[in-house]
Amino acid sequence: MSESVRHMIRIDRKPQLFSFRVAGLIFREGHVLAQRGVKDDYWALPGGRAEIGEDSQETIVREMREELHREARVERLLWTVENFFSYEGYTAHELGFYYLLSLAEPFPFHEEDIVHRVVDGVEVEFRWLKATPQALAMHRLKPQFVAERIDRLPAAGEHHIVRERVAA
């Protein structure tokens, strides 16, 4: 194997993690729904990993049904993201699709409290965060680019490449 190919696929740098994640932005009363593992110190948008043979829209509808027990409607694609970051000792590369969603029936709402919990391998809790760049940054919403763009959602899908503190 040539050295240029070895560097490109980085077989010399383990451990690595690749995931195809789909997430949704659900808004209510100036807030956006977020989730986190109860042991995590950051929040993320609700969603999950795509399964083999499943397109990204099928993934987000399934994930909302499984985790929120609600039917979701995809309004539009907001972002596709190639996100590079470090996570629990791994160098991670996540391909993400972020959709604007609406729910067929309202989800419990409270401005400050946890509104839902589910066990999905780990215990996951859900709450509404104020949909402002400052509030989302304060709550450590990941990926960080979402907080930076929450007040200017694109009318059509955008593609981003994001590098958040990748370990060497």
N, C-alpha and C positions, 0 to 999 in steps of 0.2 A: 504494500500500500504506500502510495507516495506521501511525502510529508505534508503537502498542501491539502490532500484529502483527509489525512489524519487530523490536522488542525481544524478543518471545517466541521467534521463530525465530533470532534473533541473526545475521542475514546480514551484519552489520557486523563480526563477529568471526571471522575466518578465521585459520589453518586449524582445521577441526573434524574429529572422527573419531567415528563411531558404530559400535558392534559389538554383536552378539548372541552372547554367549559362554556355553558350557555347561561346567561343571567337575564333577569328582567327588572325594569324600573317600574314600580307601581307607586303612584302618587295619591295622597289624600290630605286635604287641608294643609297644604304647604309642607308636607312631610313625604319622605320616601321610605319604603319598607326595606329593612336590612336584617341580616341574619349573622349569627356567629356561633361557633362551637363554644360551649360554656367555659372551657378552659382557655379560649383565645383572648387576646388583648386588642383585637381589631374586629371590624365589621366588614361584611361583604354584601353584595346584592344577592337576593335569593335566586337560586338556580342550582345547576349541577352539571355533571359530566354526561356528554352524549354517549349513547350506546351504539355499538356497531350496527350499521344499517339504518340509523335514525337520523333524519335531518335536524338542523338546529331548531326549527320552529316546533317540530314534534317533541324535541327534548324539553324545551321550556314549558310547553303545555303539560307534558307528563310530570315534570318536576313540580309545577304548581299544584297539580292534582294530588301528587304524593305528599308534598310537604305542607301545603296550605289547605288542602281539602276543598279547593275551589277550581272552577273552570276558568281558564285565562284565555283572553283573546289577544293575539299579536296585533298591535296597532302599526308598528313599523320598526325596521332595523335602525338602530342609532349608530352603533359602532361595531367594527370588527377590530380586534386588537391582538397584536403579537406582544405578549407581556413576558419580560425576562426578569426574574427575581430570585432571591434566596429564601428557602423555607425549610426549617428544621434540618439544617445541614445539607440540603439538596440545592443544586443549581437547577432552577425550574424554568421551563418554557411553556407558557400557556397560550393556546389559541382560543380567543374568546369572542363570542357573539353576544351583543347586548341589545335587547329589544325593549321598546316601550310597550307595556302591557296594560290591559284593563281586566278587571275581574267581573264575572257574571253576577256575583253577589258580594256585598261589602265584607271586608275583613275587619275584625275587632280593632278599634282605634283607641289609643291613649297617647298623650304627648310625651310621656316619660317612662312608662312601665313596659315590661315585657308583656306582649299580647298573645304569644303562642310559643309552644315548645313541641319538639318532635324528636324522636330518636331515629337517626339515619346513619347507623354505624357508630356515631357519637351523638350526645345530646346537643341539639341545636335550638337556640332561642331566637325569637323574632321581636323586633320593636321598630317603631317609627322614629326616624331621625329627621330633624329639621332640614329641609332641602336647600341648604345654603352652603357655599364653599367653606365658610368658616366652621360651621357646625359639623360638617362631614369630615373635615380635616381634624377637628378636635376629637372626634370619635374614631379616628384612624380608619376610615373607610378605604378598603382596598379593592381594586387597584386605585391608586391615588388620582389618576387622571380623571376619574368620574367626579370626584369632589371639585376639581378645577373647572369642570364643564357643566355642572349640574344646572346652572342658571342660563345656559345657552345650548339647549339640545338642538342637534342638527335637524333640518327638514328632510334630509336624505342621508343615507348611511355614509359614514366616514370610516377610513382605515387609519389606524395608529400603530406605531411601534413604540413600546414603552419599556424603559430599562430602570427598574427600581432596585438599587443596591445589590447588584449581582456579585456574589462571592467569586473571588479569583481561583 
